[in-house]
């Protein structure tokens, strides 16, 4: 009675194993198909231009100019960026608590030394000066009377017409009157000084950077009203990392550049702040040089710090052409012209490329057009890399 049941169970187990193997086979076939599709899309079955070997070109005659791949030794520079600042920059502040009655300048305006910039309300200062002058007149009258009494007393004491006590009292009154006169004169000077504070003048000849008050504002002692700078004396404040700062010395000549004005000049290192910034591990270096027209405080600039010389292999730019994404050159060989893939670096002097791989010095390449007869210049400007 149990045999049919056992047979049925065996058949079910066999069917389950067959299904499992079928699924496994289907998975393997699908994976192989996907892999084959990826190989086809990657172009594994198509012929490619080799990148590490030369491709011969069916050409034995050369009808274009030829140039030689060269090895050059060049000065090398590293740049450090900075900001143009005025050597002499002045913040003009108020010394009084007063109301602004007049502002005579605006940002960007040129002024001369002692020109009036701002006027403050001086009504109370005028009254104080008049009081001091009145007190001075009173003190002068008292002094003149005491001085006359003192001169008479000198004559009387010599003839013994008055006692020594009376003479001492007259002399004391004269000394008090003299002191009061001096105090009144100093009070007048003080009142005039405070009155002069109400008229704010330019301490230097220069250009107004920023005007921070308008007529009607009330200013307090120490409040900055405007800022001036001398445009004839400018400097560039540069942040230099400490490993490069060791190469610099005060008085050293160095090349600088103002990017906005496309201006380059020979600058002089005027100051190296002997303290490194803890956050950036860098030093502040100040350089000065001839100022071109149109330079303003806050403009961006850079200096070029000389490093050790470097050697590089260069090829004329006119010898390089594109094949897809590859840079190619035609190389002259004893067997003819071979097309070769090269790896290029920086562009040098706008007429040459640095060759990183694919060519060696002495090989000759075919030019698309005639390149400059003289190879790379060795001037500092030509040897600068950013």
C-alpha positions as CSV (number, residue, x, y, z in Angstrom):
1,X,0.0,0.0,0.0
2,X,3.0,2.4,0.5
3,X,4.9,1.9,-2.8
4,X,2.9,4.3,-4.9
5,X,3.4,7.1,-2.4
6,X,7.2,6.6,-2.5
7,X,7.3,6.6,-6.2
8,X,5.3,9.8,-6.4
9,X,7.7,11.5,-3.9
10,X,10.8,10.5,-6.0
11,X,9.2,11.9,-9.1
12,X,8.5,15.2,-7.4
13,X,12.1,15.5,-6.1
14,X,13.5,14.7,-9.6
15,X,11.2,17.4,-11.1
16,X,12.4,20.0,-8.5
17,X,16.0,19.3,-9.3
18,X,15.4,19.7,-13.0
19,X,13.8,23.1,-12.5
20,X,16.7,24.2,-10.3
21,X,19.2,23.2,-12.9
22,X,17.2,24.9,-15.6
23,X,17.1,28.2,-13.7
24,X,20.9,28.0,-13.0
25,X,21.6,27.3,-16.7
26,X,19.4,30.2,-17.7
27,X,21.2,32.5,-15.3
28,X,24.6,31.5,-16.7
29,X,23.4,32.0,-20.3
30,X,22.1,35.5,-19.5
31,X,25.3,36.5,-17.7
32,X,27.4,35.3,-20.6
33,X,25.1,37.3,-23.0
34,X,25.4,40.5,-20.9
35,X,29.2,40.1,-20.7
36,X,29.4,39.6,-24.5
37,X,27.3,42.7,-25.1
38,X,29.5,44.8,-22.8
39,X,32.6,43.6,-24.8
40,X,31.0,44.5,-28.0
41,X,30.0,48.0,-26.7
42,X,33.5,48.5,-25.4
43,X,34.8,47.9,-28.9
44,X,37.0,44.9,-28.0
45,X,36.3,43.3,-31.3
46,X,37.1,46.4,-33.4
47,X,40.6,47.6,-34.5
48,X,42.0,50.6,-32.7
49,X,44.8,53.0,-33.2
50,X,47.6,51.8,-30.9
51,X,48.7,54.4,-28.3
52,X,52.1,52.9,-27.3
53,X,53.5,52.2,-30.8
54,X,54.0,54.0,-34.0
55,X,51.6,53.7,-36.9
56,X,53.4,53.7,-40.2
57,X,52.1,56.1,-42.8
58,X,52.4,55.3,-46.5
59,X,54.6,58.2,-47.3
60,X,58.3,58.2,-48.1
61,X,58.8,61.8,-49.3
62,X,58.5,64.9,-47.1
63,X,56.9,67.9,-48.7
64,X,56.5,69.9,-45.4
65,X,59.0,71.5,-43.1
66,X,60.6,69.5,-40.3
67,X,61.5,70.4,-36.8
68,X,63.6,68.7,-34.1
69,X,62.3,67.7,-30.7
70,X,64.4,69.6,-28.2
71,X,65.4,69.3,-24.5
72,X,65.4,72.7,-22.8
73,X,66.6,73.8,-19.4
74,X,64.3,76.5,-18.1
75,X,64.0,78.6,-15.0
76,X,61.0,77.6,-12.9
77,X,58.8,79.8,-10.8
78,X,56.0,79.4,-8.2
79,X,53.4,82.1,-7.8
80,X,52.1,83.7,-4.6
81,X,49.0,85.8,-4.7
82,X,48.5,89.1,-2.9
83,X,46.5,92.3,-2.7
84,X,47.6,95.8,-3.6
85,X,47.6,98.1,-0.6
86,X,48.8,101.7,0.0
87,X,52.0,102.2,1.9
88,X,50.5,105.3,3.5
89,X,46.8,104.9,4.3
90,X,45.1,107.3,6.8
91,X,41.8,106.9,8.6
92,X,40.4,110.4,9.4
93,X,38.4,110.4,12.6
94,X,36.4,112.9,14.7
95,X,37.7,114.3,18.0
96,X,34.3,115.8,19.0
97,X,30.8,114.9,19.7
98,X,29.0,117.1,17.2
99,X,26.7,117.2,14.2
100,X,28.0,117.1,10.7
101,X,27.1,120.3,8.8
102,X,29.0,119.8,5.6
103,X,30.8,117.1,3.7
104,X,33.0,118.4,0.8
105,X,34.4,115.2,-0.7
106,X,33.2,111.9,-2.1
107,X,34.8,108.5,-2.7
108,X,37.5,108.5,-5.4
109,X,38.1,112.3,-5.2
110,X,41.7,113.5,-5.1
111,X,42.5,116.0,-2.3
112,X,45.6,118.0,-1.3
113,X,47.0,118.3,2.2
114,X,45.1,120.6,4.5
115,X,42.0,120.7,2.1
116,X,38.8,120.9,4.1
117,X,37.0,117.5,4.1
118,X,34.2,117.8,6.7
119,X,32.8,120.6,8.9
120,X,31.1,120.0,12.2
121,X,28.7,122.2,14.1
122,X,30.9,124.6,16.2
123,X,28.4,127.0,17.8
124,X,29.2,125.9,21.3
125,X,33.0,126.0,20.5
126,X,32.6,129.6,19.2
127,X,30.9,130.6,22.5
128,X,33.6,128.9,24.5
129,X,36.3,130.8,22.6
130,X,34.5,134.1,23.3
131,X,34.3,133.3,27.0
132,X,38.0,132.5,27.1
133,X,38.9,135.7,25.3
134,X,36.8,137.7,27.7
135,X,38.5,136.0,30.6
136,X,41.8,136.8,29.0
137,X,40.9,140.5,28.8
138,X,39.9,140.6,32.4
139,X,43.1,138.8,33.5
140,X,45.2,141.2,31.4
141,X,43.6,144.2,33.0
142,X,44.2,142.7,36.5
143,X,47.8,142.0,35.6
144,X,48.4,145.5,34.3
145,X,47.1,147.0,37.6
146,X,49.1,144.6,39.7
147,X,52.2,145.2,37.7
148,X,51.9,149.0,38.1
149,X,51.5,148.6,41.9
150,X,54.5,146.3,41.9
151,X,56.7,148.7,40.1
152,X,55.7,151.5,42.5
153,X,56.3,149.3,45.4
154,X,59.8,148.5,44.2
155,X,60.7,152.2,44.3
156,X,59.0,152.8,47.7
157,X,60.7,149.8,49.4
158,X,64.1,151.2,48.2
159,X,63.3,154.5,49.9
160,X,61.8,152.7,52.9
161,X,58.5,154.5,52.4
162,X,56.6,151.2,52.9
163,X,57.1,148.3,55.1
164,X,58.4,144.9,54.0
165,X,55.0,143.3,54.8
166,X,53.2,145.8,52.5
167,X,55.7,145.1,49.7
168,X,55.3,141.3,50.1
169,X,51.5,141.7,49.7
170,X,51.9,143.8,46.6
171,X,54.4,141.3,45.1
172,X,52.1,138.4,45.9
173,X,49.2,140.1,44.1
174,X,51.5,140.7,41.1
175,X,52.5,137.0,40.9
176,X,48.8,135.9,41.2
177,X,47.9,138.3,38.4
178,X,50.7,137.0,36.2
179,X,49.6,133.4,36.8
180,X,46.0,134.3,36.0
181,X,47.0,136.0,32.8
182,X,49.0,132.8,31.7
183,X,46.0,130.6,32.6
184,X,43.7,132.8,30.5
185,X,46.0,132.8,27.5
186,X,46.2,129.0,27.6
187,X,42.4,128.8,27.9
188,X,42.2,130.8,24.7
189,X,44.7,128.5,23.0
190,X,42.7,125.5,24.1
191,X,39.4,126.9,22.9
192,X,41.0,127.6,19.5
193,X,42.3,124.1,19.2
194,X,38.9,122.6,20.0
195,X,37.3,125.0,17.5
196,X,39.8,123.8,14.9
197,X,38.7,120.2,15.5
198,X,35.3,121.2,14.0
199,X,37.0,121.7,10.6
200,X,38.5,118.4,9.5
201,X,41.3,118.7,7.0
202,X,43.2,116.3,4.8
203,X,46.4,115.1,6.7
204,X,48.0,114.0,3.4
205,X,47.6,114.5,-0.3
206,X,45.8,111.5,-1.7
207,X,42.6,109.9,-2.8
208,X,39.4,109.3,-0.8
209,X,38.7,105.6,-0.4
210,X,35.5,105.7,1.5
211,X,33.2,108.4,2.9
212,X,31.2,107.1,5.9
213,X,29.2,110.2,7.0
214,X,26.7,112.6,5.5
215,X,25.6,116.0,6.4
216,X,23.2,115.8,9.4
217,X,24.9,112.8,11.0
218,X,26.1,113.0,14.6
219,X,29.6,111.8,15.1
220,X,31.4,110.7,18.3
221,X,35.1,111.0,19.3
222,X,37.1,108.4,17.5
223,X,34.5,107.7,14.8
224,X,36.2,107.2,11.4
225,X,34.7,109.7,8.9
226,X,36.6,108.8,5.8
227,X,39.8,107.1,4.6
228,X,42.6,108.4,2.4
229,X,45.5,106.8,0.7
230,X,48.6,108.0,-1.2
231,X,48.3,106.6,-4.8
232,X,51.9,107.4,-5.5
233,X,53.2,104.9,-3.0
234,X,51.6,101.5,-3.3
235,X,52.7,98.0,-2.3
236,X,51.5,94.4,-2.7
237,X,50.9,92.4,0.4
238,X,51.5,88.7,-0.4
239,X,51.0,85.6,1.6
240,X,53.9,83.2,1.0
241,X,54.1,79.7,2.5
242,X,56.9,79.2,4.9
243,X,59.0,76.8,2.6
244,X,59.1,79.5,-0.1
245,X,59.6,82.5,2.3
246,X,63.0,81.1,3.2
247,X,64.1,81.9,-0.4
248,X,63.2,85.6,-0.1
249,X,65.3,88.4,1.4
250,X,64.6,92.1,1.9
251,X,65.9,94.1,-1.1
252,X,65.6,91.1,-3.4
253,X,64.3,91.9,-6.9
254,X,61.4,89.8,-8.0
255,X,58.9,89.8,-10.8
256,X,55.3,90.9,-10.1
257,X,52.1,91.1,-12.1
258,X,48.8,92.9,-11.8
259,X,46.2,90.7,-13.5
260,X,43.5,93.3,-14.1
261,X,45.9,95.7,-15.8
262,X,48.0,93.0,-17.5
263,X,51.0,94.8,-16.1
264,X,54.3,93.2,-15.2
265,X,57.3,94.9,-13.5
266,X,60.3,94.2,-11.4
267,X,59.4,94.7,-7.8
268,X,61.5,94.9,-4.7
269,X,60.9,93.0,-1.4
270,X,60.5,95.8,1.1
271,X,59.4,93.9,4.2
272,X,59.0,90.3,5.5
273,X,56.9,90.1,8.6
274,X,58.8,87.9,11.0
275,X,55.8,85.9,12.2
276,X,54.0,83.0,10.6
277,X,50.3,82.7,10.5
278,X,49.4,79.7,12.6
279,X,46.3,78.7,10.5
280,X,48.0,78.7,7.1
281,X,51.7,78.4,8.0
282,X,52.6,81.3,5.8
283,X,54.4,84.6,6.1
284,X,53.3,88.1,5.0
285,X,55.7,89.6,2.4
286,X,55.4,93.2,1.1
287,X,56.8,94.2,-2.2
288,X,57.0,97.6,-3.9
289,X,57.5,98.6,-7.5
290,X,56.6,101.2,-10.1
291,X,52.9,101.9,-10.1
292,X,51.1,101.9,-13.5
293,X,48.2,104.3,-14.2
294,X,44.9,102.9,-12.9
295,X,46.2,100.9,-10.0
296,X,43.9,101.0,-6.9
297,X,44.1,99.7,-3.4
298,X,42.6,96.2,-3.1
299,X,43.5,95.0,-6.6
300,X,44.6,91.4,-7.2
301,X,48.2,90.6,-8.0
302,X,50.9,87.9,-7.8
303,X,54.6,87.5,-7.5
304,X,56.8,84.9,-9.1
305,X,59.2,83.2,-6.7
306,X,62.2,81.6,-8.5
307,X,62.8,77.9,-7.9
308,X,65.4,75.4,-9.3
309,X,65.7,75.1,-13.0
310,X,63.9,72.3,-14.8
311,X,64.4,70.3,-17.9
312,X,61.6,69.6,-20.3
313,X,61.2,68.1,-23.8
314,X,59.3,70.4,-26.2
315,X,57.7,69.9,-29.7
316,X,56.4,72.7,-32.0
317,X,52.6,73.2,-31.6
318,X,52.2,73.2,-35.4
319,X,53.4,69.5,-35.4
320,X,50.6,68.3,-33.2
321,X,47.1,67.3,-34.5
322,X,44.1,65.5,-33.2
323,X,42.9,62.0,-34.1
324,X,39.7,61.6,-32.0
325,X,40.8,62.3,-28.4
326,X,44.5,61.5,-29.1
327,X,47.3,64.0,-29.7
328,X,49.4,62.8,-32.7
329,X,52.6,63.8,-34.5
330,X,54.2,62.6,-37.7
331,X,57.8,61.4,-36.9
332,X,60.5,61.2,-39.5
333,X,62.2,57.8,-39.4
334,X,64.7,56.0,-41.8
335,X,61.7,53.9,-42.9
336,X,59.5,56.9,-43.7
337,X,57.0,58.9,-41.7
338,X,55.3,57.3,-38.7
339,X,52.3,58.6,-37.0
340,X,52.7,58.5,-33.2
341,X,50.5,59.3,-30.2
342,X,52.1,61.6,-27.7
343,X,51.1,62.8,-24.2
344,X,51.4,66.6,-23.9
345,X,51.8,68.8,-20.9
346,X,51.9,72.6,-20.6
347,X,51.9,74.9,-23.6
348,X,55.1,77.0,-23.6
349,X,55.5,80.3,-25.3
350,X,52.3,79.7,-27.2
351,X,54.3,78.0,-30.0
352,X,55.5,74.8,-28.3
353,X,54.1,72.0,-26.1
354,X,55.8,70.1,-23.4
355,X,56.1,66.4,-24.2
356,X,55.5,64.0,-21.3
357,X,55.7,60.8,-23.3
358,X,55.9,59.6,-26.9
359,X,59.0,61.5,-28.1
360,X,62.6,61.9,-27.2
361,X,65.0,64.7,-27.9
362,X,66.6,64.6,-31.3
363,X,63.7,63.0,-33.1
364,X,62.3,65.0,-36.0
365,X,58.6,65.8,-36.6
366,X,56.7,67.1,-39.6
367,X,55.1,70.5,-39.2
368,X,51.8,71.5,-40.6
369,X,53.2,74.9,-41.3
370,X,56.5,76.7,-40.8
371,X,57.2,77.3,-37.1
372,X,59.5,80.0,-35.6
373,X,63.1,79.6,-36.7
374,X,64.4,80.4,-33.2
375,X,63.3,77.9,-30.5
376,X,62.0,78.9,-27.1
377,X,63.3,82.1,-25.6
378,X,64.9,81.8,-22.2
379,X,63.6,85.2,-20.9
380,X,62.0,85.1,-17.4
381,X,58.6,85.9,-18.9
382,X,58.8,83.0,-21.2
383,X,59.8,80.6,-18.5
384,X,57.0,81.4,-16.1
385,X,54.4,78.8,-15.4
386,X,51.2,79.3,-13.4
